[in-house]
Amino acid sequence: MERGLSGRLGRDLVSMADAMAHRGPDGFGYAAIEGRNIRPFAAADLPPKTRVGLAHRRLSIIDLSSAAAQPMIDEEARRAITYNGEIYNHAELRKLRLGGRQWISAGDTEVLFRAFAAEGVAALANCVGMFAFAYVDLDRNVLTLIRDPFGIKPLYYFAEHDRFAFASEIRPLTALLERPLAADAAVVHRFLRYAVTDADERTFFRAIKQVPPGGGLEVSLDDPARIRQFIWWTPVSKSRANRRSRSGAAEELRALFVESVKLHLRADTPVATTLSGGIDSSAIVAVARAALGQDGTIHSFTYRAGDDPLDEGRYAKVAAAAAHVVAHDVHGAPDALAAELDALILTQAEPFTTTSVYAQALVFRSVAEQGFKVAVDGQGSDEIFAGYHAFAAARLAANLREGRLIGAGRSLMSSSSGRVRLLGSAAERLLPEAARQMLRGALGYSSFPSWLDAAWFADASLDKAHPSYGVSLKDELFNATWRASLPMLLRYADRNAMAVSVENRVPFLTPELVRFAFSLPDEFLIDGDGVTKSLLRDSLRGLVPDVLLDRRDKIGFQTPESRWIKTSELLRVKLRSFFSGNMPPFLSPSFPQYAIDVIDGHRSYDPAVWRVANLIRWAELNDVAF
């Protein structure tokens, strides 16, 4: 939208929609304010002097007819919506809350549109789904942007001078900005130092922000500079409110999860699953089998790391056999990564932390090649049910802080990841930041990484500790869910899936299920023997094979990054080239040679080298200045 009258807006709408054709290859539409009403227009007929316009690219999954096309405009031509996502319980909302209306479609878009028009943000509390949408209301003279509680679906924007623009991806927005673009120093620092992205509203592009999970914006249609930010969904409480017995809690969790998976399988097109062999994805295929019956065909897609300890193929085979699924194995190679790296960086639009993003892209590519538009996977479970080994340190720290020494000793003795390391991680969480810095100094470590130039970051508001750290286990789960690992994993998955026109669904991330998880006492999450996801494992007994539920070797979705670099000359040449030109000002002068030594195998592998290389190439491809 623009203040004043210009034909540029129409051209920008068309170019932005074209740039996101991969997100919606099944159709497109435009709408603009003409006089006192909102009208649909063909691209060639957009009013030359329109100041507010909407564009939409459609991926048809629910109600494949033209009746569900967007932007959707109401009967009075005073309100319109363009929406990305799915409301899985739209049929129930249509029947129970919006009965008696004359419907024009059978899809979820119209349900969301009418509910929001009638109730505003209060209507969203009843929606189970993932969504990002823009809603124009001429009676109130505002544009409203809304994002779902977990940020599953993306929503970016910029406000510059008299212009305001938003999109589901960053690249259509960067095309509207003057070059060179500027990087956000705080985001660069967080990425390089802590390997975290997407922790708040800031992006790597200083001018571009994202609507936070559970948040929204109201923008004046008369003056785009007048923006009101708000939070419509308050994140869950971290207090212990669940007083159920362990067996009762396990039964309730199972019922909630089964219902969520069933909702996430709803579609008017075939649905696939991703399967790693871990507990979460194995549980999804098991519930899918139960929901579809023995005659339904289920396809699963598994990334295989080859002859490597990171390969979980043997576990995926157990899950696939138990659920009687048609299994597809997906393989990657470092030479192929070298050839596709630039395209992958452009797809993600922002730097990413590891090469596992490439393996995920291959999985979704295979899903699309087999004819599926929808995939269901297990993201979110590790964050809400304490699946990562790092959470054991938070659990130990909580026991020590609260004087539960017997529990602390038991946690320490049962550790499978190294007792000294676990105790050190717990101690770090117990110390205030000032004390942590003193301890690092006493041990000979710098309070700021020596390979980064502190002066370049001096004017930025930097994270002093890892964004996932907290004072309790629930704090760390909360931060992982909304500030650390999950937001960036959701971003990676959305870009990789939508790049090949696949919608990725995550049944662990519903408000009801997440509220339940955060109501559990710590010992239901990580038990006294140090077993992670303890209650979740209990809830899945009899549904998922015991050999999977009894696993203690958390591998995660990883690629053999260091081995790939060691064995692929093409990849080494590609990475070395990133360190051959002018270096960013935030790097120490010695880092390029250090990075080349790591790449060539003369030094131990350091994941920071990949992050720096990725960041350098991202800046080159996007014309970003540091």
N, C-alpha and C positions, 0 to 999 in steps of 0.2 A: 504494500500500500504506500501511496505517496501523498504528500500534502501539495495541493496545486494540481493542475491538469496537464497531462502529458501522455503522448502515445507510447512512451518508453515502457510503461507498466505492462501494456499488452504484450510487447515483444519479450519482456522479461518473463512473464507467465509462461509463454510458449517455450522459451529456452529452458526454464527450470523444469517444466514437465517433461521435455524431451530428455533432459539429463538424468531423469529418474524412470525412464521407460522400463528398466529392468525390474523395478519394484511393482510395476503394474502393466504387464504386456497385453492384458485382455481388454483394455478400453481406456478412454480418457475423457475428460470434460472440463469445461471452463464456465465460470460465472463471474459477473461483475455488477456493481451498482450502476444503474442507469436511472437518473432522476431520483425518485423516492422509492425505488424497488430494486430487488435483486433479480437478475435475469440470467438464464443460461445462454451461452453463445458458442458458436463454432470458432475455432482458433482464428480463422481469417476474418471473422466478423466482430471481434472484440471492439467495443466502443473506443475510438481513438483518444478520447479525453477522460477515460475512466480513471478514478483515483484509488479504487479498492477492487481487488480481484482475487479469485480463488482458482486453483488448478488442481486436478486430481488424476492420478494414474491408478487403474484398477487391476487388482489380482482377484479374480472371481472365485470365491470359495463357499460362501453362503448366499443362496438365491442367485443363481447364475444369469437370471433374466435382466433385461434392461431396466426393469422397475426399480432395481437396487443401485442404479448408476449414481455417480456423484460428480460434482457437488450436488447435494440434495437440497431443494428449496421448498419451503412450506407454501400452503395454499394462498396465503396473503402476500407472498413474495417479499416478506419482511425479514425472514430468517433463513440462514443456510448453514450447512455443515460440510466439511471435508474431513474424512476420518480414516485412520489407519489402525487396523487391529481386528480383534474379535471379541464380542460379548457372548460367552459360551452359554449363558443362561437366558438368552434373549427370548426363547419360546416361553419360559416361565414368567418373565417380566411382562411380556405381551399379554399373557392370559390373566395374570393375577393383578397387575397394577395399571394396565392400560387398556382394559377391556372396554367394549362399546365404541371404539373408534373405527373409522373407515380407513382401512390399511391399503396402501398401494403396492406393498412388496411383502415378501416373506423373510426378509433379511434382518440382520442385527443393526444395520445402520439406521433404519427408520425407527427402531425401538429406542436406540440411544438418542436420536434426534428429538423425538417427541417427549421422551422422559426428561431430557435436559431442558427443553423449552418449557415444560410444565413445572419442574421442581428445581432447576438449577443444579448446583453441585451436590445438593442433598440426594439427587437421584443416583449419583455414582456409587454411593455406599451399597447399593443393591446389585451392582454390576460385578459379575465374576468374569474377568477377562484381562486382556492387554489392549491398551488403546492410547493413541495420541490424536487429538482432534482440534480443529479450528471451527469456531462457531461465531457467525456474524449475526448481530441483532440490531436492526435499524431503529427499533423503538427505543433501545437504550443507547444506541449509537456507539457500540463497542464491538471489538473483536476479542474473543476469549480463546485462549490456548490452554489445553488441559493435557496432562500426562498421567499415566496409570501409577498406582502406588509403588511399584518396584522399578519403574523406568524400563520395562521390557521393550516398549516401542519408543523410538527416538523422536525428539522434537527440538530443532535448533532454530535460532533466530538471530538477527542483528537489528539494532536501532542506530541509525546513522543520519545525522542532520534531520531532514524531513522525510526520511524513508524508514519503513519497517518491513522486514521480510522474514518469512519462516519456511521451513522445509523439513522433510524427514531425514535428509542427509545434509552434510556440510558442503559438498562440492557445488551444488546449485547456488548456494549462497556466496561462495568465494568468487564465483564468476561475476557477481554484481559489485565487488569491492575493488578499490584501486590497488595497484601493485606498486612495490612489493607488499605482501601481507606481513604482519608483525606477529611474532610468537609470544605467548604468555609465559613469562619467566617462572612463575610459581608452578605452572603445570609441567614445564620442562624439568624443573628441579625434582618434583614429585616422581616423575617418570624415571629420571636417571638415578636418583638416590634410593627410591623405595620400590621401583618397578610397579607403580600404580598409576592408572589413568582413570578418567571419568569420575573422580571423587566428589565433585561438586558441580556448580553451574558453569564453571570455566572450561574452555576447550584449549587445545594447543594454539588456536587462532585467537589472538587477543580481542578481535572485534566480534567474535561469534560466541554466543552462550547457548546453553541448553536449559530447557525447562526442567527443573529438578523432579525426581520421582514424587508423585503425590502432590505436585505443585501446579500452578497455573499463572497466567498473565491476563490482565485486561488492558487493552490498548484502545485509546480514543480514536474513532474513525476520522475525527476532524483534525486531531493533532497527534501524530504518531509518536511524538516525544513524551506524551503523557501515558506512562505505563505503571500499572499497579500490579505488584507481585503478591501472590498469596499461596498458602498451603491449604489444600482442601482435604487431604488425608493425613492424619497424624500417625506417625510410625508407632508400632506396637509398644506396649509397656514392657520394661525389662524386669518388672517385679515378679516374684513367684506367687502366682495366683491359683495354680492348679493343685487341688488337694486330693485328687483321685489316687487310688492305689496304682501301683505299677501295672498290674494286669488290666485294670480298668482303663488306664491311660493308653495302653497299647491297643486295646480294642477300639477306643475312640479314634486313635490315630489311623488305624487301618481303615475304618469306615470313612473318615474324611479323605484319605488318600484315594481310595477306590472310587468315591464319588467324583473327585477332581479329575482323575484320569478319564472316567467315562464322559465327563463334560468336554474335556479337551480332544476327544475323539470325534466330536460332532463336526461334520462337514458334508458338503454336497459334492466333494471330490475325494479320491482315495487319500488315506493318511498312512504315512510311513513312520518308523521309529528309528532313532539312533541308538546303538547298543555298544557300550564299552566293555561290558563284563563286570562293571562295578555294581554295587547294590542298587543304586537309584535307577539306572536305565534297565536293569534286569527286572526290577519291580514293575516298571511301566509296561514292559512287554508281557509280563505275567498277568497283570490286570487287563491289558488289552485282549489277551487270549480269553480270559474269563468273561469279559464283556461281549466279545464277538461270537463266542461259542466255538466249537471244534471245527465248524465248517468254514468259518471266515478265514481269509488269507491275510497274514501279517508279514510285511517285509521289514527287515532290520538291516542297518548299515553300520559296519564296524571298521574303524581305522586299525590297520595292522602295522606295527613297527618293525616287522621282520624278525630276524634272529637277534633279538635284543631284550634285555631284562624289562624294558618298558612295554613290551608287547603283552596285551591282555587277551589275545585271541583264544587261549584255552578256556578262559572263564566265559567269554562271550559265547563260545560253542555250547557250554553247559546251559546257559540261559536260553539260547536259541532252541536247543533240543527240548528243553523242558516246556517251552511255550509253543513248540511246533511252528516256528517262523521260517520264512524263506530268507536265508541269511546272505548278505552281500558283503564281501571283504573289499576294503579300499586300501590301496598301497600308495606310498609317496616315495620320492627319490630326491636327493639333494641337487642333482643336476637340473631336474625339472623346477625345483624351487628357485634356483639361480635364474632360470629363464623367465619365470613368472613373477619374480619378486617385485618388480616395478608395478605390475598390474595389481598385485595384492596390496601394495601400499596405497595405490590410488583407490582401490575398492574400500579399504578401511578408512581412508581420508585422514586418519590420525595415526601416529606411531603405535606399535604394538610390542608387547614385551618378549614374546618367544616365537619360535618357528612352529609351535603347535597350531597357531592360527592358520598356517598353510594346510596342515593335515585336516583341520576342520573344514576348510574351504573345499577340499577334495571330497569329503563325505557328503556335503550338501550338493556338490556337483553331480555325484553319483545318484543321489536322491532324485534330482531333476532329470537326469538322463533316463531313469527308469520310469518317468512319467508322473511323479508325485509333485503336488503343490504344497503339501503340508507334511511337516515332520514334528515328532514329539520327542523331547529329551529331558534329561534329569537335572538340568542346571537349577541351582538354588538350594538343593538339599544339603550340600556340604556346609553352607553358611548358616542355615537355620537349625540344623541338627548336629552341628559340631563335628564335621567329618574330617577336617584337616588336622594333621598331627600338631600343627602349631597351637591349636586350641588347648592341647594338653598342658602347655606352659601356663596358659591363663587359668586353667582349673587348679593347677598346683599353686600358683600365686594366690588364688582366692583362698585355698585351704590354709596357706601360711599366714595370710593377712588376718584371717578370722580365727586363728589359733587352733585349727583342726589338725594337729600335728600327726595323729595316727593316720588320718586320711591322706595327709601330704606324704608321709613315708610310704604308704601303700601305692600312691600314684607314682612316686619316684621309682620304687622297686619294680613296678610292672611296666615301666617304659620300654618300648621297643625301638626308640629312636636315639638312644644314648643318654645316660643319666646325667652326666656332667653337662652336656649341652642343654638338656631339659631344665636342670637346676639354674644354669646361667640365664636362660631365657625367662624363667620365672622371676629370678632376682632382678633382672632388668625391668620387668613390669612392676615390681614393688617399689622401685626407686623413683623419686620425682625427677623431672628432666634435668634440673641443675645437678643433682647427684649423679645421674647417668653420665653427664658430660665430664664431671670430675673423675669418675671411675675410668672412663675412656682415656682421659689424660694420664692418669696414674699408670695405665697399662701401655702407654705409648701410642695410643690412637688419637688421631685428630678429631675434633668435634665436628669438622666439616670435611668431606672427602677430599683428599689431597689432589685428586685428578680433576677437580672442578674449581673454577675461579670464583671464590666467594664474592669478589667485588662486582661481578656481573649480575649476581642475584641480590645485591644489597638493597635495592629499592622494592623488591617483591615481598609479599606476605607469604612466608614459607612455612611448611609443616615442620615442626621441630622434632616430631616423632613419627613413626610409621602410622599412616592413617588408620590401620586396623587396631592399634593398641588401645586398651581400655583398662579400667580398674577392676573389672570382674569378667568372668566368662561371658555373661550376657552382654556386657559392653562390647566385647570383641566380636561376638556374633552380630550384634547390631551394626557395628562399624563395617564388618565384612559384607553385610547385606546391603548397606546404603552408601558406603564410602570407599571400600577397598576392592576386594576381589570380584564380587558379583557385578557391580556396574560395568566394569570393563569386559567381563566375560559375556554379558548380555549384548554389549556393543559389538564385540567380535562376531558373535553368532548372528545377530541381526544383519550385519553387512554381508557376511559370507553367504547366508541363506538367501537374502533378498537379491543378491547379485545374480543369482540363477533363478529368481522368481519362485522361491520356496518360503513359506511361512513357518517359522520355528515356534513351537508351543512348549510351555514349561509348566506342567501341572503341579509342581511343588510350590509355585508362587501364586497362591491365592490368599486374600486377606484372612480368611477363616483358618486355613492351614498354618499360616505364619503366626497368627495370634496364638494358636494352640502351642506351637513349638516354643514360643517365647514365654509361655506360662509354665513350662516344665521346670522342675528343680534341676540343678546342675547334674546331680547323680543320675538322672534319667537320660542325660545327653552323653556324658562321659562317666562311665561307672567306676567303681573303686578299683577295678582291675585295668583301668586305662582304656577300655573299649570305647571307641568313638561311635556316634550314632546308636547308642545302646538301645534306647527305646524303639527307634525305627527298626532296628534288626529284630527286636522282639515282635513288633507288630506284623512283620512280614513272614514269620514262621509258618510253614505249610503252604505258602504262596510262592516263595522264592527258594530255590534249592539251598540246603544248609551249607554246602561247600562254598557258596558265595556269601552267605550271611556271616559265616565264621572267618572270613578273610580279615587279616590284620595288616596286610601289606598294601597300604594305600599308595597307588601309583599315580592316579590322576591321568588326565588327557595330556600326554607329553610326546614329544618327538625326540629322537636321539641327536640333539642339536650339536653337541661337541663332536660326536662321531661323524655326523654329516659334513661338518666343516673339515674335519681331518681327512675324510676320504674323497671329497669332491674338489677337484682342481677348479672347476667352473665356479663353484660357490666361493672358494677362496679368492679367485681373481675378482669376482664381483665385489666381495667385501673389502678387499684391499683397495679397490678403486675409489671407494668412498673416503678413504683416508689419504688420497693423493693430492687433493686440491687445497684450497684455503679452508682452514678449520674454523668451526664456530668459536666465538670469543669466550665461551664458558669453559672450554677445555684447557687443561694445562698443556704447555708446549711439548711435554714428553709423552702425552697420551697416544698420539698417532703411531709412534714407533712401538709403544707397548702393545697397542691393538694389533699391529701387523705381526708382532712376535707371537701373540696369542693365536691369531689366525693361522700362522704357519706352523704352529705346534711347538714353538720354542719356549713357551710358558704354559702354565696350567690354564685350563679353560676358565674364562671369566664371563658370566652372562652380561655384564655391563658393556662389553665390547659389542655384542649384538644390539643392545639398546641404543648405543651411540651411533652405530652404523645405520640403524633403522631411522633414527631421528635426522641424521645428516641427509640421507636420501629423500626422506619425506619433505624436508625443507627445499631441496633442489627441485623435486617434482611439482611442488605447489608454489614455488616462488615466494618462499617465506624468509624474512630477514630476522636475524637474532640481535 
